[in-house]
């Protein structure tokens, strides 16, 4: 495999609303649509759609939502040999989408929290170029996976979402650390992550970092300096899963030997494309659609 993704697999329960409710308020929404999602599964599908040889390590439940996720992963060409079915229900994300395409999400982790370090140890890393992880699964499992990757000479990248405290050794193994501007601000203890402050992410220990900026693109930070990557202008329909599309594209480009800034250019294009269609995994483009 080129890319091993470790992370969550959730069924996304999506409804559109005119506006989000205030505290104690009820608003009416559309019919609920159930779509395959989860930060890990989304990343794997995005990478595979672009032609990467991708395997996914995660956990789903013994239910229809688990079937949906496995079917979506397989249809994208993802190797699901390392996905474990547990007796806990498949994770669920309840998502509301407003007319401007912005979303609000509440996640019930379910089976994702049943993932164990032993699951990592059962995976053969031979030939793997990139390990990419995110944090909707237990932090100790992710830290163990990154340590195993480092021991095998596999480049490790982490989408630190949601933000959590990590061991210095874990941060030092990341090339790159991937966060959005809000997560960067939380890590840096600042109100906002401006161009000057994002340089401070390297003080936390990673070899490099990428900060995603939504419609404004991304910033790549390395010891050699930083570079802003602008995003193409699009009319957003649904921003759900755009960050995961970015991470998947970044991973597959790096696995193919691209420099970090060049990989980020592809990732920005993929993320921008994804927001023009509804849903997470169903919105991700193939390489042919990008040309």
Short mmCIF file of the C-alpha atoms (twelve columns), coordinates in Angstrom:
data_MODEL
# 
_entry.id   MODEL 
# 
loop_
_atom_site.group_PDB 
_atom_site.id 
_atom_site.type_symbol 
_atom_site.label_atom_id 
_atom_site.label_alt_id 
_atom_site.label_comp_id 
_atom_site.label_asym_id 
_atom_site.label_seq_id 
_atom_site.Cartn_x 
_atom_site.Cartn_y 
_atom_site.Cartn_z 
_atom_site.pdbx_PDB_model_num 
ATOM 1   C CA . UNK A 1   0.000   0.000  0.000   1 
ATOM 2   C CA . UNK A 2   1.082   3.613  -0.506  1 
ATOM 3   C CA . UNK A 3   -1.022  5.107  2.283   1 
ATOM 4   C CA . UNK A 4   -2.302  3.654  5.552   1 
ATOM 5   C CA . UNK A 5   -5.074  5.683  7.155   1 
ATOM 6   C CA . UNK A 6   -5.984  5.203  10.803  1 
ATOM 7   C CA . UNK A 7   -9.075  6.949  12.098  1 
ATOM 8   C CA . UNK A 8   -12.820 7.037  12.476  1 
ATOM 9   C CA . UNK A 9   -15.625 5.703  10.331  1 
ATOM 10  C CA . UNK A 10  -19.024 7.291  10.965  1 
ATOM 11  C CA . UNK A 11  -22.446 7.272  9.408   1 
ATOM 12  C CA . UNK A 12  -23.290 10.913 8.683   1 
ATOM 13  C CA . UNK A 13  -26.915 11.780 9.441   1 
ATOM 14  C CA . UNK A 14  -27.339 14.998 7.490   1 
ATOM 15  C CA . UNK A 15  -30.166 17.518 7.385   1 
ATOM 16  C CA . UNK A 16  -30.353 21.015 5.952   1 
ATOM 17  C CA . UNK A 17  -31.688 23.867 8.072   1 
ATOM 18  C CA . UNK A 18  -32.350 27.523 7.344   1 
ATOM 19  C CA . UNK A 19  -30.377 28.438 10.472  1 
ATOM 20  C CA . UNK A 20  -28.974 26.701 13.503  1 
ATOM 21  C CA . UNK A 21  -31.156 26.763 16.622  1 
ATOM 22  C CA . UNK A 22  -30.295 28.977 19.572  1 
ATOM 23  C CA . UNK A 23  -30.138 27.450 23.052  1 
ATOM 24  C CA . UNK A 24  -33.535 25.968 23.928  1 
ATOM 25  C CA . UNK A 25  -34.928 26.602 20.438  1 
ATOM 26  C CA . UNK A 26  -36.338 24.112 17.930  1 
ATOM 27  C CA . UNK A 27  -36.052 24.599 14.168  1 
ATOM 28  C CA . UNK A 28  -37.362 22.391 11.385  1 
ATOM 29  C CA . UNK A 29  -34.986 20.711 8.972   1 
ATOM 30  C CA . UNK A 30  -35.132 18.622 5.812   1 
ATOM 31  C CA . UNK A 31  -35.492 14.869 5.634   1 
ATOM 32  C CA . UNK A 32  -32.419 13.138 7.049   1 
ATOM 33  C CA . UNK A 33  -29.941 11.692 4.550   1 
ATOM 34  C CA . UNK A 34  -27.545 8.965  5.717   1 
ATOM 35  C CA . UNK A 35  -24.107 9.106  4.092   1 
ATOM 36  C CA . UNK A 36  -20.733 7.425  4.736   1 
ATOM 37  C CA . UNK A 37  -18.317 9.635  6.697   1 
ATOM 38  C CA . UNK A 38  -15.851 9.858  9.579   1 
ATOM 39  C CA . UNK A 39  -12.533 11.699 9.383   1 
ATOM 40  C CA . UNK A 40  -10.497 8.546  8.834   1 
ATOM 41  C CA . UNK A 41  -12.769 6.865  6.308   1 
ATOM 42  C CA . UNK A 42  -13.210 10.162 4.459   1 
ATOM 43  C CA . UNK A 43  -9.438  10.617 4.211   1 
ATOM 44  C CA . UNK A 44  -8.996  7.078  2.906   1 
ATOM 45  C CA . UNK A 45  -11.695 7.472  0.260   1 
ATOM 46  C CA . UNK A 46  -10.346 10.837 -0.883  1 
ATOM 47  C CA . UNK A 47  -6.851  9.381  -1.306  1 
ATOM 48  C CA . UNK A 48  -8.079  6.266  -3.111  1 
ATOM 49  C CA . UNK A 49  -10.267 8.260  -5.525  1 
ATOM 50  C CA . UNK A 50  -7.111  10.050 -6.638  1 
ATOM 51  C CA . UNK A 51  -5.456  6.758  -7.528  1 
ATOM 52  C CA . UNK A 52  -3.542  5.963  -4.346  1 
ATOM 53  C CA . UNK A 53  -3.151  2.425  -3.054  1 
ATOM 54  C CA . UNK A 54  -4.825  2.921  0.304   1 
ATOM 55  C CA . UNK A 55  -5.614  0.766  3.322   1 
ATOM 56  C CA . UNK A 56  -7.846  1.788  6.234   1 
ATOM 57  C CA . UNK A 57  -7.471  0.796  9.886   1 
ATOM 58  C CA . UNK A 58  -10.578 1.427  11.954  1 
ATOM 59  C CA . UNK A 59  -13.588 -0.140 13.634  1 
ATOM 60  C CA . UNK A 60  -17.302 -0.326 12.824  1 
ATOM 61  C CA . UNK A 61  -20.266 -2.005 14.481  1 
ATOM 62  C CA . UNK A 62  -22.376 -5.053 13.533  1 
ATOM 63  C CA . UNK A 63  -25.081 -2.900 11.987  1 
ATOM 64  C CA . UNK A 64  -26.327 -1.403 8.730   1 
ATOM 65  C CA . UNK A 65  -24.211 1.716  9.237   1 
ATOM 66  C CA . UNK A 66  -21.125 -0.476 9.383   1 
ATOM 67  C CA . UNK A 67  -22.192 -2.158 6.154   1 
ATOM 68  C CA . UNK A 68  -22.652 1.248  4.505   1 
ATOM 69  C CA . UNK A 69  -19.146 2.367  5.458   1 
ATOM 70  C CA . UNK A 70  -17.433 -0.825 4.346   1 
ATOM 71  C CA . UNK A 71  -19.286 -0.692 1.037   1 
ATOM 72  C CA . UNK A 72  -18.223 2.910  0.423   1 
ATOM 73  C CA . UNK A 73  -14.587 2.190  1.287   1 
ATOM 74  C CA . UNK A 74  -14.466 -0.868 -0.964  1 
ATOM 75  C CA . UNK A 75  -16.177 0.983  -3.827  1 
ATOM 76  C CA . UNK A 76  -13.432 3.616  -3.695  1 
ATOM 77  C CA . UNK A 77  -10.768 0.893  -3.853  1 
ATOM 78  C CA . UNK A 78  -9.694  1.049  -0.209  1 
ATOM 79  C CA . UNK A 79  -8.287  -2.121 1.385   1 
ATOM 80  C CA . UNK A 80  -10.494 -2.803 4.437   1 
ATOM 81  C CA . UNK A 81  -8.712  -5.929 5.667   1 
ATOM 82  C CA . UNK A 82  -7.675  -4.116 8.862   1 
ATOM 83  C CA . UNK A 83  -11.181 -2.837 9.689   1 
ATOM 84  C CA . UNK A 84  -12.512 -4.616 12.791  1 
ATOM 85  C CA . UNK A 85  -16.200 -5.162 13.470  1 
ATOM 86  C CA . UNK A 86  -16.991 -4.743 17.159  1 
ATOM 87  C CA . UNK A 87  -20.083 -5.192 19.319  1 
ATOM 88  C CA . UNK A 88  -20.375 -1.415 19.783  1 
ATOM 89  C CA . UNK A 89  -22.598 0.540  17.380  1 
ATOM 90  C CA . UNK A 90  -20.967 2.215  14.404  1 
ATOM 91  C CA . UNK A 91  -20.059 5.845  15.066  1 
ATOM 92  C CA . UNK A 92  -22.606 8.472  14.069  1 
ATOM 93  C CA . UNK A 93  -22.198 12.134 13.150  1 
ATOM 94  C CA . UNK A 94  -25.296 14.334 13.336  1 
ATOM 95  C CA . UNK A 95  -24.753 17.159 10.826  1 
ATOM 96  C CA . UNK A 96  -26.766 20.278 10.081  1 
ATOM 97  C CA . UNK A 97  -25.988 22.244 6.931   1 
ATOM 98  C CA . UNK A 98  -27.099 25.867 6.423   1 
ATOM 99  C CA . UNK A 99  -27.755 27.514 3.028   1 
ATOM 100 C CA . UNK A 100 -24.224 28.966 2.907   1 
ATOM 101 C CA . UNK A 101 -22.834 25.426 2.952   1 
ATOM 102 C CA . UNK A 102 -21.449 25.655 6.493   1 
ATOM 103 C CA . UNK A 103 -22.031 22.771 8.880   1 
ATOM 104 C CA . UNK A 104 -22.284 21.979 12.577  1 
ATOM 105 C CA . UNK A 105 -21.458 18.447 13.730  1 
ATOM 106 C CA . UNK A 106 -21.969 16.339 16.853  1 
ATOM 107 C CA . UNK A 107 -20.184 12.957 16.859  1 
ATOM 108 C CA . UNK A 108 -21.085 9.844  18.836  1 
ATOM 109 C CA . UNK A 109 -17.863 7.764  18.528  1 
ATOM 110 C CA . UNK A 110 -19.318 4.295  19.171  1 
ATOM 111 C CA . UNK A 111 -17.112 1.600  17.636  1 
ATOM 112 C CA . UNK A 112 -14.356 4.118  16.902  1 
ATOM 113 C CA . UNK A 113 -13.475 4.109  20.600  1 
ATOM 114 C CA . UNK A 114 -13.100 0.322  20.516  1 
ATOM 115 C CA . UNK A 115 -9.925  0.604  18.398  1 
ATOM 116 C CA . UNK A 116 -6.873  -0.729 20.277  1 
ATOM 117 C CA . UNK A 117 -3.079  -0.637 19.934  1 
ATOM 118 C CA . UNK A 118 -3.200  -4.366 19.181  1 
ATOM 119 C CA . UNK A 119 -5.103  -3.511 15.992  1 
ATOM 120 C CA . UNK A 120 -2.132  -1.400 14.904  1 
ATOM 121 C CA . UNK A 121 0.314   -4.197 15.627  1 
ATOM 122 C CA . UNK A 122 -1.575  -6.562 13.316  1 
ATOM 123 C CA . UNK A 123 -1.020  -4.333 10.265  1 
ATOM 124 C CA . UNK A 124 1.870   -5.091 7.913   1 
ATOM 125 C CA . UNK A 125 3.610   -1.801 7.071   1 
ATOM 126 C CA . UNK A 126 5.807   -3.299 4.352   1 
ATOM 127 C CA . UNK A 127 5.829   -0.918 1.388   1 
ATOM 128 C CA . UNK A 128 3.842   1.779  3.181   1 
ATOM 129 C CA . UNK A 129 5.075   5.286  2.415   1 
ATOM 130 C CA . UNK A 130 2.662   7.435  4.432   1 
ATOM 131 C CA . UNK A 131 0.743   6.861  7.640   1 
ATOM 132 C CA . UNK A 132 -2.012  9.432  8.119   1 
ATOM 133 C CA . UNK A 133 -4.097  9.649  11.287  1 
ATOM 134 C CA . UNK A 134 -6.779  11.817 12.884  1 
ATOM 135 C CA . UNK A 135 -8.186  11.981 16.396  1 
ATOM 136 C CA . UNK A 136 -11.754 10.676 16.454  1 
ATOM 137 C CA . UNK A 137 -10.202 7.434  17.747  1 
ATOM 138 C CA . UNK A 138 -8.355  6.955  21.076  1 
ATOM 139 C CA . UNK A 139 -5.226  9.126  21.361  1 
ATOM 140 C CA . UNK A 140 -3.051  6.268  22.735  1 
ATOM 141 C CA . UNK A 141 -3.826  4.240  19.605  1 
ATOM 142 C CA . UNK A 142 -2.811  7.102  17.323  1 
ATOM 143 C CA . UNK A 143 0.379   7.762  19.283  1 
ATOM 144 C CA . UNK A 144 1.269   4.070  19.126  1 
ATOM 145 C CA . UNK A 145 0.638   3.989  15.367  1 
ATOM 146 C CA . UNK A 146 2.885   7.007  14.811  1 
ATOM 147 C CA . UNK A 147 5.636   5.440  16.932  1 
ATOM 148 C CA . UNK A 148 5.398   2.184  14.957  1 
ATOM 149 C CA . UNK A 149 5.503   4.122  11.691  1 
ATOM 150 C CA . UNK A 150 8.614   6.005  12.803  1 
ATOM 151 C CA . UNK A 151 10.299  2.750  13.782  1 
ATOM 152 C CA . UNK A 152 9.630   1.365  10.282  1 
ATOM 153 C CA . UNK A 153 10.784  4.482  8.431   1 
ATOM 154 C CA . UNK A 154 7.242   5.392  7.369   1 
ATOM 155 C CA . UNK A 155 6.483   9.108  7.050   1 
ATOM 156 C CA . UNK A 156 3.745   10.078 9.509   1 
ATOM 157 C CA . UNK A 157 1.231   12.868 9.178   1 
ATOM 158 C CA . UNK A 158 -1.559  13.745 11.597  1 
ATOM 159 C CA . UNK A 159 -4.703  15.790 11.194  1 
ATOM 160 C CA . UNK A 160 -4.868  16.963 14.820  1 
ATOM 161 C CA . UNK A 161 -8.646  17.183 14.883  1 
ATOM 162 C CA . UNK A 162 -10.185 17.342 17.368  1 
ATOM 163 C CA . UNK A 163 -7.285  19.027 19.204  1 
ATOM 164 C CA . UNK A 164 -5.723  16.927 21.968  1 
ATOM 165 C CA . UNK A 165 -2.522  16.945 24.004  1 
ATOM 166 C CA . UNK A 166 0.141   14.700 22.453  1 
ATOM 167 C CA . UNK A 167 3.480   13.414 23.717  1 
ATOM 168 C CA . UNK A 168 6.530   15.360 22.504  1 
ATOM 169 C CA . UNK A 169 7.834   12.230 20.759  1 
ATOM 170 C CA . UNK A 170 4.606   11.980 18.761  1 
ATOM 171 C CA . UNK A 171 4.745   15.606 17.640  1 
ATOM 172 C CA . UNK A 172 8.422   15.249 16.706  1 
ATOM 173 C CA . UNK A 173 7.597   12.358 14.349  1 
ATOM 174 C CA . UNK A 174 5.064   14.331 12.288  1 
ATOM 175 C CA . UNK A 175 5.911   15.517 8.779   1 
ATOM 176 C CA . UNK A 176 3.500   17.290 8.517   1 
ATOM 177 C CA . UNK A 177 1.145   18.229 11.321  1 
ATOM 178 C CA . UNK A 178 -2.144  19.273 9.677   1 
ATOM 179 C CA . UNK A 179 -4.584  21.621 11.434  1 
ATOM 180 C CA . UNK A 180 -7.143  24.231 10.497  1 
ATOM 181 C CA . UNK A 181 -6.741  27.819 11.649  1 
ATOM 182 C CA . UNK A 182 -8.956  27.321 14.726  1 
ATOM 183 C CA . UNK A 183 -7.016  24.230 15.795  1 
ATOM 184 C CA . UNK A 184 -3.746  26.088 15.196  1 
ATOM 185 C CA . UNK A 185 -4.936  28.917 17.424  1 
ATOM 186 C CA . UNK A 186 -5.878  26.432 20.150  1 
ATOM 187 C CA . UNK A 187 -2.458  24.768 19.978  1 
ATOM 188 C CA . UNK A 188 -0.684  28.130 20.101  1 
ATOM 189 C CA . UNK A 189 -2.892  29.567 22.830  1 
ATOM 190 C CA . UNK A 190 -3.819  32.557 20.671  1 
ATOM 191 C CA . UNK A 191 -7.033  34.163 19.493  1 
ATOM 192 C CA . UNK A 192 -6.181  33.727 15.819  1 
ATOM 193 C CA . UNK A 193 -3.457  31.999 13.816  1 
ATOM 194 C CA . UNK A 194 -1.951  34.725 11.633  1 
ATOM 195 C CA . UNK A 195 0.967   34.300 9.244   1 
ATOM 196 C CA . UNK A 196 3.521   35.152 11.915  1 
ATOM 197 C CA . UNK A 197 2.080   32.859 14.528  1 
ATOM 198 C CA . UNK A 198 1.771   29.726 12.386  1 
ATOM 199 C CA . UNK A 199 5.577   29.588 12.320  1 
ATOM 200 C CA . UNK A 200 5.353   28.809 16.021  1 
ATOM 201 C CA . UNK A 201 3.742   25.450 15.253  1 
ATOM 202 C CA . UNK A 202 7.224   24.101 14.528  1 
ATOM 203 C CA . UNK A 203 8.217   25.038 18.080  1 
ATOM 204 C CA . UNK A 204 5.827   22.306 19.222  1 
ATOM 205 C CA . UNK A 205 8.093   19.742 17.564  1 
ATOM 206 C CA . UNK A 206 6.782   18.648 14.136  1 
ATOM 207 C CA . UNK A 207 9.133   18.603 11.142  1 
ATOM 208 C CA . UNK A 208 6.572   20.603 9.142   1 
ATOM 209 C CA . UNK A 209 3.015   21.857 9.409   1 
ATOM 210 C CA . UNK A 210 0.109   22.725 7.144   1 
ATOM 211 C CA . UNK A 211 -2.653  25.078 8.254   1 
ATOM 212 C CA . UNK A 212 -5.872  24.928 6.246   1 
ATOM 213 C CA . UNK A 213 -7.750  28.219 5.850   1 
ATOM 214 C CA . UNK A 214 -11.030 27.159 4.265   1 
ATOM 215 C CA . UNK A 215 -11.895 29.265 1.218   1 
ATOM 216 C CA . UNK A 216 -8.569  31.111 1.565   1 
ATOM 217 C CA . UNK A 217 -6.480  27.978 0.912   1 
ATOM 218 C CA . UNK A 218 -3.644  26.843 3.157   1 
ATOM 219 C CA . UNK A 219 -0.251  27.773 4.582   1 
ATOM 220 C CA . UNK A 220 2.703   25.375 4.458   1 
ATOM 221 C CA . UNK A 221 5.307   25.803 7.197   1 
ATOM 222 C CA . UNK A 222 8.754   24.183 7.185   1 
ATOM 223 C CA . UNK A 223 12.255  25.017 8.461   1 
ATOM 224 C CA . UNK A 224 12.916  26.594 5.036   1 
ATOM 225 C CA . UNK A 225 10.089  29.095 5.479   1 
ATOM 226 C CA . UNK A 226 6.388   29.259 4.736   1 
ATOM 227 C CA . UNK A 227 4.257   29.466 1.636   1 
ATOM 228 C CA . UNK A 228 0.640   30.466 1.158   1 
ATOM 229 C CA . UNK A 229 -1.403  28.294 -1.190  1 
ATOM 230 C CA . UNK A 230 -4.514  30.126 -2.489  1 
ATOM 231 C CA . UNK A 231 -7.723  28.211 -3.142  1 
ATOM 232 C CA . UNK A 232 -9.729  28.445 -6.365  1 
ATOM 233 C CA . UNK A 233 -12.997 30.355 -6.007  1 
ATOM 234 C CA . UNK A 234 -16.074 28.134 -6.002  1 
ATOM 235 C CA . UNK A 235 -19.736 28.339 -5.004  1 
ATOM 236 C CA . UNK A 236 -20.008 26.128 -1.902  1 
ATOM 237 C CA . UNK A 237 -22.871 23.681 -1.513  1 
ATOM 238 C CA . UNK A 238 -21.683 21.709 1.531   1 
ATOM 239 C CA . UNK A 239 -18.344 22.037 3.348   1 
ATOM 240 C CA . UNK A 240 -18.723 18.715 5.214   1 
ATOM 241 C CA . UNK A 241 -15.561 16.641 4.879   1 
ATOM 242 C CA . UNK A 242 -13.563 19.252 2.964   1 
ATOM 243 C CA . UNK A 243 -10.706 19.096 5.475   1 
ATOM 244 C CA . UNK A 244 -10.598 15.316 5.118   1 
ATOM 245 C CA . UNK A 245 -10.496 15.645 1.331   1 
ATOM 246 C CA . UNK A 246 -7.518  17.971 1.791   1 
ATOM 247 C CA . UNK A 247 -5.743  15.502 4.077   1 
ATOM 248 C CA . UNK A 248 -6.346  12.536 1.778   1 
ATOM 249 C CA . UNK A 249 -5.081  14.408 -1.263  1 
ATOM 250 C CA . UNK A 250 -2.046  15.661 0.652   1 
ATOM 251 C CA . UNK A 251 -1.204  12.117 1.756   1 
ATOM 252 C CA . UNK A 252 -1.471  10.544 -1.684  1 
ATOM 253 C CA . UNK A 253 0.620   13.318 -3.267  1 
ATOM 254 C CA . UNK A 254 3.342   12.931 -0.642  1 
ATOM 255 C CA . UNK A 255 3.284   9.157  -1.117  1 
ATOM 256 C CA . UNK A 256 3.918   9.811  -4.807  1 
ATOM 257 C CA . UNK A 257 7.037   11.819 -4.008  1 
ATOM 258 C CA . UNK A 258 5.688   15.386 -4.251  1 
ATOM 259 C CA . UNK A 259 7.230   18.197 -2.239  1 
ATOM 260 C CA . UNK A 260 5.020   19.409 0.615   1 
ATOM 261 C CA . UNK A 261 4.027   22.716 -1.018  1 
ATOM 262 C CA . UNK A 262 3.191   20.987 -4.309  1 
ATOM 263 C CA . UNK A 263 1.159   18.376 -2.431  1 
ATOM 264 C CA . UNK A 264 -0.723  21.172 -0.664  1 
ATOM 265 C CA . UNK A 265 -1.560  22.771 -4.020  1 
ATOM 266 C CA . UNK A 266 -3.280  19.550 -5.106  1 
ATOM 267 C CA . UNK A 267 -4.973  19.217 -1.717  1 
ATOM 268 C CA . UNK A 268 -6.429  22.733 -1.929  1 
ATOM 269 C CA . UNK A 269 -7.870  21.978 -5.365  1 
ATOM 270 C CA . UNK A 270 -9.425  18.732 -4.139  1 
ATOM 271 C CA . UNK A 271 -10.941 20.374 -1.059  1 
ATOM 272 C CA . UNK A 272 -12.376 23.210 -3.165  1 
ATOM 273 C CA . UNK A 273 -13.910 20.723 -5.592  1 
ATOM 274 C CA . UNK A 274 -15.459 18.740 -2.729  1 
ATOM 275 C CA . UNK A 275 -17.462 21.671 -1.349  1 
ATOM 276 C CA . UNK A 276 -19.315 22.045 -4.669  1 
ATOM 277 C CA . UNK A 277 -21.164 18.770 -4.063  1 
ATOM 278 C CA . UNK A 278 -23.239 17.520 -1.136  1 
ATOM 279 C CA . UNK A 279 -21.919 15.146 1.508   1 
ATOM 280 C CA . UNK A 280 -18.404 14.086 2.403   1 
ATOM 281 C CA . UNK A 281 -17.287 10.911 0.613   1 
ATOM 282 C CA . UNK A 282 -19.804 11.294 -2.258  1 
ATOM 283 C CA . UNK A 283 -18.306 14.723 -3.038  1 
ATOM 284 C CA . UNK A 284 -14.697 13.628 -3.515  1 
ATOM 285 C CA . UNK A 285 -13.297 13.850 -7.041  1 
ATOM 286 C CA . UNK A 286 -11.345 11.339 -9.067  1 
ATOM 287 C CA . UNK A 287 -8.089  12.371 -10.680 1 
ATOM 288 C CA . UNK A 288 -9.907  12.556 -14.040 1 
ATOM 289 C CA . UNK A 289 -12.458 15.027 -12.661 1 
ATOM 290 C CA . UNK A 290 -9.672  17.385 -11.596 1 
ATOM 291 C CA . UNK A 291 -8.068  17.547 -15.044 1 
# 
